[in-house]
Amino acid sequence: MKSILFVIAAPLLLGGNADALAQDGVAAKSLATIRARAAESHSDAVLVLQDDRILLEWYAGDKPAGPIELMSCTKSIVNIAIGRLVDAGKIKSVNQPVYDFYPEWKQGKKKLITIRHLLNHTSGLQNIPNTTVEIYPSPDFVKLALAAELADEPGSKFSYNNKAVNVLAGIVQVASGQRLDHYCRDELFRRMGITDYAWTTDKAGNPHCMSGLQLTAKDFAKFGQLILNKGTWNETRIVSEKWIEDSLAQGQPFDPSCGLLWWRIPSTTRYEIDDAKFKELEAAGVDKTFLGKLLPLKNKVFDSREDYNKVLAEVLGADFRSILTEQLAAKNLSLSRRTFGKFIGTSANGYLGQYLVIYPEQHRVAVRQVQSSPKYNEQTDRFDDFIELVRSLGP
């Protein structure tokens, strides 16, 4: 199978000169590493851009890949749709209660849930992390979420919640009079020159919010430019600068790495499994055999995600991610305490290893896409180091 690599000048993003970067020895080495890792991890598309130049364009084949499922990166595009409705006054603000759109929630503590709670994963709605258990089997994702019980007080806890996010499809339709996919077509995609796309819907016709949007790598990268340009695309205002700023700031008090359906990239991340964390897991009833395997990590500190994942693979096995999900996610628990350095970038992340990475100071945008296939190996093909490799291109 052929792979293609370009280090070329192409007027896709921003103004400036990336030739010097492409010719720099450190950058060239990093680009070569990204290309090699793209192939090793069975990627389908990798695109790296700086200023108005394509530094790297790679596809697993002899021609550009078509639209690829963005998985959870879809959430970040939905954020832009919500922002445009807020700017237009069709949504009063992110603090507007959801019951304004669904009056059945004007009761009990559900009346406290706002659009912000849906955007920052603090709605408190009952949450089953495995989407195959109840979400995908459901004929109507919006009704499923509306009928969900509350597990926590709204605003009291961070819990990454696919089910709750799907309510936003209904809110967009009530606020705009159009289905989410049609609204994005008319208000976002047409204005940004995006014509080759698809969006999965449930049996009731609701476009998925938690996932489901399929874009090409170049069209996905356009949303990186939108972030870099603080809401404009080719001098056309798509969403307000204030919306971009608010979306990329810390979205709630509990997890500094999460904004409003966007992730924040820190300069450093330290991971520690201390005594207090072990006591928390024990008190929550986590399996004792599982905790016993983790004892060698007690009070250890890891200065990078790569080192942390390497040790987890050693003590839990190559499928450590699925083990952690099984043991901890259902209880809304995390294994380690994280300490972050300065936040220097933004990303959208999705299942299998879909990424849109944005480093504003470098005017750099990068996309990695991969399709589910028999050759995909979740333990080796997530391309976990993609974000860091894009950063390693230098200032």
KOLMITI-326350 format. One line per 4 residues: their letters; for each residue y, x, z of C-alpha. Coordinates in nm, 4 decimals, decimal comma, padded with zeros to 6 digits, m for minus. Each point is the difference from the previous one (the first is absolute). Example, Ala and Ser with C-alpha at 12.3 -4.5 7.8 and 13.67 -1.06 7.14 Angstrom:
BEGIN
AS> m00,4500:01,2300:00,7800  00,3440:00,1370:m00,0660
//
This chain:
BEGIN
MKSI> 00,0000:00,0000:00,0000  00,3401:00,1357:m00,0946  00,2954:00,0306:00,2339  00,3566:00,0478:m00,1132
LFVI> 00,2775:00,1868:00,1754  00,3611:00,0022:m00,1020  00,2869:00,1955:00,1511  00,2672:m00,1461:m00,2218
AAPL> 00,3463:m00,1468:m00,0178  m00,0049:m00,3773:m00,0133  00,2946:m00,2275:00,0868  m00,1673:m00,2268:00,2524
LLGG> 00,1668:00,0673:00,3345  00,3441:00,0978:00,1182  00,2293:00,2680:m00,1285  m00,0370:00,3723:00,0510
NADA> m00,2044:00,2994:m00,1026  m00,3643:00,0452:00,0961  m00,0772:00,2835:m00,2435  00,0691:00,2619:00,2665
LAQD> m00,2414:m00,1704:00,2353  m00,2708:m00,0264:m00,2653  00,0365:00,3719:m00,0748  00,0100:00,1073:00,3658
GVAA> m00,3174:00,1803:00,1057  m00,0531:m00,1958:00,3215  00,0593:m00,3324:m00,1734  m00,2256:00,0913:m00,2920
KSLA> m00,2781:00,0902:00,2411  00,0452:m00,3275:00,1894  m00,0033:m00,2003:m00,3234  m00,3218:00,1745:m00,1028
TIRA> m00,1494:m00,0838:00,3395  00,1005:m00,3660:m00,0336  m00,1554:m00,0100:m00,3467  m00,3239:00,1559:00,1261
RAAE> m00,0156:m00,2362:00,2973  00,0685:m00,2962:m00,2286  m00,3114:00,0848:m00,2002  m00,2128:00,0824:00,3058
SHSD> 00,0864:m00,3298:00,1671  m00,0786:m00,2096:m00,3092  00,3592:m00,1150:m00,0353  00,0949:m00,2119:m00,2989
AVLV> 00,3706:00,0853:m00,0163  00,2340:00,2510:00,1651  00,3698:00,0243:m00,0777  00,2552:00,2342:00,1603
LQDD> 00,3685:m00,0251:m00,0862  00,3169:00,1699:00,1092  00,3503:m00,0825:m00,1178  m00,0424:m00,1281:m00,3563
RILL> m00,3102:00,2063:m00,0791  m00,3734:m00,0566:00,0100  m00,1500:00,3059:00,1671  m00,3591:m00,1167:m00,0116
EWYA> m00,1661:m00,2829:m00,1894  m00,3777:m00,0100:00,0297  m00,2563:m00,2613:m00,0952  m00,3778:m00,0042:00,0294
GDKP> m00,0458:m00,0389:m00,3723  00,1680:00,0800:m00,3264  00,2620:m00,2747:00,0263  00,2231:m00,1528:00,2706
AGPI> m00,1688:m00,2394:00,2374  00,0961:m00,3674:m00,0151  00,1060:m00,2077:00,3005  m00,1942:00,0884:00,3150
ELMS> m00,0340:m00,2060:00,3186  00,2562:00,1222:00,2549  m00,1984:m00,1334:00,2950  00,2263:m00,0057:00,3109
CTKS> 00,2843:00,1665:m00,1913  00,0568:m00,3553:m00,1275  00,1583:m00,0723:00,3390  00,2860:00,2404:m00,0752
IVNI> 00,0797:m00,1815:m00,3255  m00,0022:m00,3307:00,1874  00,2594:00,1559:00,2316  00,2351:00,0384:m00,2980
AIGR> m00,0501:m00,3653:m00,0967  00,0853:m00,1126:00,3544  00,3064:00,2238:m00,0041  00,1292:m00,1543:m00,3208
LVDA> m00,0380:m00,3483:00,1479  00,1907:00,1099:00,3099  00,2753:00,1469:m00,2166  00,0186:m00,3271:m00,1955
GKIK> 00,0270:m00,2046:00,3201  m00,3230:m00,1893:m00,0716  m00,1377:00,1583:00,3148  00,2693:00,0097:00,2701
SVNQ> m00,1231:00,3255:00,1539  m00,3210:00,1675:00,1102  00,0624:m00,1603:00,3387  m00,0374:m00,3490:m00,1471
PVYD> m00,2935:m00,1827:00,1622  m00,3013:m00,0693:m00,2181  00,0112:m00,3658:00,1094  00,3053:m00,0456:m00,2242
FYPE> m00,2464:00,0315:m00,2891  m00,3075:m00,1441:00,1737  00,1116:m00,2623:00,2579  m00,3532:m00,0222:00,1447
WKQG> 00,0771:00,3279:00,1763  00,2878:m00,1575:00,1946  m00,2170:m00,0285:00,3080  m00,1361:00,2187:00,2760
KKKL> 00,0586:00,3717:m00,0361  m00,0437:m00,0099:m00,3762  00,3563:m00,1264:m00,0179  00,1044:00,3495:00,1128
ITIR> m00,1475:00,1735:m00,3058  00,2626:00,1259:m00,2442  m00,0186:00,1532:m00,3449  00,0664:00,3366:00,1624
HLLN> m00,3181:m00,0404:00,2061  m00,1983:m00,0453:m00,3216  00,1663:00,3051:m00,1560  m00,0502:00,2295:00,2993
HTSG> m00,3515:m00,1112:00,1053  00,0996:m00,1474:00,3365  m00,0589:m00,3720:m00,0678  m00,2728:m00,0193:00,2634
LQNI> m00,2270:m00,1985:m00,2321  m00,3724:00,0385:00,0589  m00,1130:00,2966:m00,2066  m00,3386:00,0949:m00,1421
PNTT> 00,0566:00,3396:m00,1703  m00,2933:m00,0344:m00,2412  00,1429:m00,2131:m00,2825  m00,3472:m00,0908:m00,1294
VEIY> m00,0791:m00,1987:00,3154  00,2438:m00,2905:m00,0420  00,2862:00,0775:m00,2392  m00,1786:00,0620:m00,3291
PSPD> m00,2483:m00,2855:00,0553  00,2918:m00,2390:00,0627  00,1106:m00,2251:m00,2887  00,3601:00,0009:00,1256
FVKL> 00,1337:00,3186:00,1609  00,3268:m00,1623:00,1074  m00,1610:m00,2978:00,1712  m00,2470:00,2330:00,1710
ALAA> 00,2858:00,1974:00,1527  00,2008:m00,3102:00,0922  m00,3012:m00,1386:00,1881  m00,0650:00,3234:00,1916
ELAD> 00,0267:m00,0031:00,3776  00,2306:00,2338:00,1883  m00,1708:00,2979:00,1633  00,3178:00,1553:00,1412
EPGS> 00,3583:m00,0941:00,0770  00,2045:00,0376:m00,3207  00,1813:00,3322:m00,0002  m00,2045:00,1464:00,2864
KFSY> m00,2507:00,2180:m00,1845  m00,0456:00,1827:m00,3304  m00,3148:m00,1087:m00,1856  m00,0338:00,0719:m00,3731
NNKA> m00,0752:m00,3516:m00,1178  m00,0990:m00,0833:m00,3586  m00,0461:m00,3672:00,0788  00,3505:m00,0403:00,1415
VNVL> 00,1601:00,1810:m00,2959  m00,1482:m00,2597:m00,2385  00,2334:m00,2633:00,1493  00,2809:00,1770:m00,1890
AGIV> m00,1379:m00,1331:m00,3307  00,0605:m00,3511:00,1246  00,3455:00,0861:00,1342  00,1053:00,1467:m00,3366
QVAS> m00,1177:m00,3155:m00,1767  00,1784:m00,2357:00,2404  00,3196:00,2071:m00,0043  00,0175:00,0597:m00,3765
GQRL> m00,1916:m00,2917:m00,1481  m00,2233:00,2481:m00,1831  m00,3355:00,1556:00,0712  00,0293:00,3558:00,1283
DHYC> m00,1361:00,1539:m00,3207  00,2350:m00,2085:m00,2158  00,2974:00,0815:00,2221  m00,0770:00,3726:m00,0208
RDEL> m00,0427:m00,0308:m00,3772  00,3429:m00,1573:m00,0456  00,2004:00,1731:00,2706  m00,1597:00,3463:00,0213
FRRM> m00,2337:00,0913:m00,2836  00,2085:m00,1196:m00,2966  00,3069:00,1750:00,1367  m00,2006:00,3215:00,0417
GITD> m00,1743:m00,0069:m00,3386  m00,3439:m00,0762:00,1447  m00,2141:m00,2097:m00,2340  m00,3546:00,1321:00,0399
YAWT> m00,1276:m00,1332:00,3316  m00,2283:m00,2550:00,1661  m00,0105:m00,1661:00,3407  m00,3116:m00,1409:00,1653
TDKA> 00,0220:m00,3517:00,1442  m00,2192:m00,1978:00,2358  m00,1746:m00,3202:m00,1099  00,3064:m00,2028:00,0998
GNPH> 00,2207:00,2095:m00,2301  00,1750:00,2047:00,2685  00,0637:00,3605:m00,1060  m00,1425:00,2351:00,2598
CMSG> 00,2639:00,1754:00,2112  m00,2258:00,2414:00,1858  m00,1184:00,1451:m00,3349  m00,0640:m00,1231:m00,3530
LQLT> 00,2815:00,1398:m00,2163  m00,1047:00,2247:m00,2880  00,2533:00,2406:m00,1546  m00,0100:00,3125:m00,2130
AKDF> 00,0879:00,3302:00,1660  00,3353:00,0208:m00,1802  00,0973:m00,3557:00,0937  m00,1054:00,0577:00,3591
AKFG> 00,2185:00,3133:00,0043  00,3004:m00,2144:m00,0959  m00,0067:m00,1446:00,3496  00,0309:00,3550:00,1278
QLIL> 00,3192:00,0372:m00,2018  00,1172:m00,3332:00,1392  m00,0351:00,1434:00,3505  00,1679:00,3295:m00,0962
NKGT> 00,2891:m00,1883:m00,1578  00,0303:m00,2251:00,3049  m00,0787:m00,3199:m00,1834  00,1088:00,0595:m00,3604
WNET> m00,2017:00,0559:m00,3164  00,1853:00,1482:m00,2992  00,3299:m00,1076:00,1595  m00,1260:m00,3574:00,0438
RIVS> 00,0105:m00,1195:00,3596  m00,3424:m00,1391:00,0908  00,0355:m00,0131:00,3767  00,2776:00,0959:00,2390
EKWI> 00,0409:00,3474:00,1472  m00,0019:m00,1595:00,3440  m00,3424:m00,1507:m00,0682  m00,1399:00,3397:m00,0970
EDSL> 00,1479:00,1642:00,3088  m00,1317:m00,2700:00,2325  m00,3444:00,0019:m00,1612  m00,0448:00,3757:00,0350
AQGQ> 00,1183:00,0185:00,3611  m00,2506:m00,0383:00,2833  m00,0979:m00,3650:m00,0179  m00,1088:m00,0617:00,3607
PFDP> m00,0144:00,1919:00,3313  m00,3710:00,0822:m00,0084  m00,0739:00,2150:m00,3065  00,2817:00,2273:m00,1257
SCGL> m00,1892:00,0678:m00,3242  00,0245:m00,3603:m00,1218  00,3075:m00,1705:m00,1468  m00,0011:m00,3443:m00,1628
LWWR> m00,3130:00,0183:m00,2198  00,0830:00,3647:m00,0772  m00,1344:00,3086:00,1766  00,2218:00,2839:00,1232
IPST> m00,1082:00,3605:m00,0636  00,0563:00,2395:00,2929  00,0535:00,3746:m00,0351  m00,2793:00,0540:00,2534
TRYE> m00,2594:m00,2113:00,1773  m00,1952:00,1068:00,3077  m00,3130:m00,1808:00,1128  m00,1275:00,0026:00,3580
IDDA> m00,2893:m00,1768:00,1698  00,0970:00,0365:00,3658  m00,1431:m00,1266:00,3292  00,2185:m00,3103:m00,0086
KFKE> m00,1254:m00,0881:m00,3482  m00,3626:00,0307:00,1112  00,0703:m00,2258:00,2979  00,1679:m00,2526:m00,2315
LEAA> m00,3040:m00,0069:m00,2293  m00,2409:m00,0303:00,2914  00,2017:m00,2880:00,1502  m00,0075:m00,1781:m00,3359
GVDK> m00,3808:00,0097:m00,0002  m00,0448:00,2462:m00,2853  m00,3633:00,1044:m00,0498  m00,0981:00,2748:00,2474
TFLG> m00,2204:00,1826:m00,2504  00,2938:00,0183:m00,2390  00,2272:00,1309:00,2754  m00,2619:00,2563:00,0981
KLLP> 00,0107:00,1501:m00,3492  00,3759:00,0407:00,0387  m00,0114:00,1876:00,3304  00,0299:00,3441:m00,1700
LKNK> 00,3407:m00,1145:m00,1287  00,1353:m00,1001:00,3399  00,3473:00,1451:00,0619  m00,0051:00,1832:m00,3336
VFDS> 00,3129:00,0094:m00,2160  m00,0095:00,0135:m00,3814  00,3069:00,1041:m00,1959  m00,0961:m00,1522:m00,3332
REDY> m00,1834:m00,3007:m00,1347  m00,2301:00,2330:m00,1907  m00,1116:00,1781:00,3197  m00,0334:m00,3294:00,1839
NKVL> m00,2163:m00,1573:m00,2714  m00,2123:00,3145:m00,0276  m00,0912:m00,0100:00,3696  m00,0655:m00,3760:m00,0103
AEVL> m00,2413:00,0565:m00,2877  m00,1765:00,2657:00,2061  m00,0523:m00,2203:00,3066  m00,0461:m00,3410:m00,1636
GADF> m00,1310:00,0851:m00,3455  00,1352:m00,0254:m00,3529  00,0472:m00,3771:00,0327  00,2278:00,0387:00,3051
RSIL> 00,2650:m00,2322:m00,1472  m00,2328:m00,2984:m00,0187  m00,1300:00,0804:00,3495  00,3536:00,0043:00,1401
TEQL> 00,0768:m00,3302:m00,1716  m00,3145:m00,1581:00,1418  00,0555:00,1263:00,3535  00,3782:m00,0228:00,0360
AAKN> 00,1786:m00,2046:m00,2659  m00,1334:m00,3380:00,1123  00,1391:00,0711:00,3481  00,3334:00,1202:m00,1439
LSLS> m00,0591:00,3439:00,1526  00,0840:00,3463:m00,1266  m00,1968:00,3125:00,0789  00,2843:00,2455:00,0492
RRTF> 00,3589:00,0186:00,1123  00,2283:00,1172:m00,2771  00,3211:00,1974:00,0332  00,2268:00,0119:m00,3037
GKFI> 00,2600:00,2448:m00,1207  00,3040:m00,0974:m00,2053  m00,0675:m00,2688:m00,2607  00,0645:00,1468:m00,3441
GTSA> m00,1493:m00,2410:m00,2524  m00,1442:m00,3384:m00,0794  m00,3319:m00,1174:m00,1380  m00,2033:m00,3009:m00,0999
NGYL> m00,3698:00,0511:00,0777  m00,3048:m00,1981:m00,1056  m00,3772:m00,0185:00,0294  m00,2004:00,2689:m00,1817
GQYL> 00,3029:00,2287:00,0024  00,2780:m00,1697:m00,1984  00,3349:00,1684:00,0638  00,3643:m00,0275:m00,0936
VIYP> 00,1759:00,2943:00,1655  00,3774:00,0440:00,0176  00,1872:00,3046:00,1317  00,3708:m00,0894:m00,0268
EQHR> 00,1505:00,3432:00,0627  m00,2060:00,1492:m00,2827  00,0484:m00,3019:m00,2293  m00,3775:00,0054:m00,0296
VAVR> m00,2396:m00,2862:m00,0720  m00,3769:00,0209:m00,0338  m00,2747:m00,2514:m00,0747  m00,3742:00,0236:00,0438
QVQS> m00,2295:m00,2814:m00,1141  m00,3769:m00,0381:00,0120  m00,2278:m00,2870:m00,0932  m00,3067:m00,1082:00,1882
SPKY> m00,3069:00,1171:m00,1904  m00,3568:00,1186:00,0632  00,1186:00,3624:m00,0127  00,2585:m00,0532:00,2768
NEQT> m00,0932:00,1533:00,3358  00,2169:m00,1279:00,2847  m00,0652:00,3119:00,2074  00,1220:00,2466:m00,2657
DRFD> 00,2133:m00,1941:m00,2473  00,2822:m00,1439:00,2117  00,2186:00,3032:m00,0888  00,1328:00,0076:00,3583
DFIE> 00,2056:00,3132:m00,0673  00,1928:m00,1481:m00,2945  00,3168:m00,0737:00,1991  00,0091:00,3488:00,1465
LVRS> m00,0740:00,1673:m00,3345  00,2927:m00,1849:m00,1598  00,2192:00,1284:00,2807  m00,1301:00,3578:m00,0518
LGP> 00,1752:00,0143:m00,3394  00,2951:00,1327:00,1962  00,3655:m00,0934:00,0531
//
